[in-house]
Amino acid sequence: AVCFDVDSTVIDEEGIDVLAEHLGKGQQVSELTLAAMEGGMKFQEALAARLNLLEPSQQAIMECLEAHPLKLTSGMADLVQVLADQGK
């Protein structure tokens, strides 16, 4: 089995940031992210705070994905194919 961090690794964006912008809460989410990155709060606390702020519904997520389709980072499709060919 192979495991990847999806945001900014498999896809070229941070999903929570795209969703926050789509919901009009990009600045607030950015501030929480920065606080976590600077050690002001634990990752789990920052994630919970961002999700509580966004309160994303399944419909909102689907609308966001429709408006902002996911784009694989360069070379990712080839890597996935190589891994699949190797049975991983």
N, C-alpha and C positions, 0 to 999 in steps of 0.2 A: 504494500500500500504506500501511496505517496500523499503527503499532506502539504498544502500551500496556504499562506496568508493570501486571501483574495484581494483585499483592497490595496491598490498600488503595486501589486505583484502580478496577480492573474489578470485583473482589469486595471485600466489606467487612471482610476479615480478612487477617492475614498467615498464609499457608498453613503455613509451617514452624512457627509458634507453635502453631497448632491441632493439627498432627500431633504436636508435642512434648508438648502437654498430653494428647493421646489416648494416647500411649505412656508417660506418667508421668514425662517428663523436661522438663517446662516450665520449671522454675526454672533448670536447668543451661543450657538453650538461651537463656533470657533473659539470663543472665550473659554468655554468649559474644556475644550480640547487642549488649549494652551496651558490652562491651569494644571491639567494632568501631566502634560509633557514637561512642565517646569517643576514637578514634584509637589505641587500644592494640594493634590488629592490623588488617591489611588485610582488606577485604571478602572476598576470595577465601579467605583463611586462616580467617576466621570461618565462612564457609559450609561449607568442608571440615570444620572441627572440629564444627560442628553436625550435618552429615550423618554423620560418623564416630560421633558420640555416639548418634544415632538409629538408624543402620543400618536404614533403612526398607525393608521388603520390599514387593513389589507388593500382597500380601495385606493388609498393615498399612495401606497407603495406601487401598486400596479399603474396608476396614472403617472407616477414619477418615472417608472421604467419605460412606459410608452413615450413619454416626452424626452427622456434621456436614456436611450438604449445603451446597454453595457458594451464596452469596447475592450477586447482583449489587448493586453500589452504586446508589443512587437515580439514575435518569435514564440509566443505562448501556444498557439495552435500547433506549431511544429513540435514543440516539446511534449505536449499532450499526446500527439500521434506517436512519437518515439517511445514514450512510456507505455502506451497501449500496445505497441508492437512488441515490447519486451514483457508484456503480461503484467504490468504493474498498475 
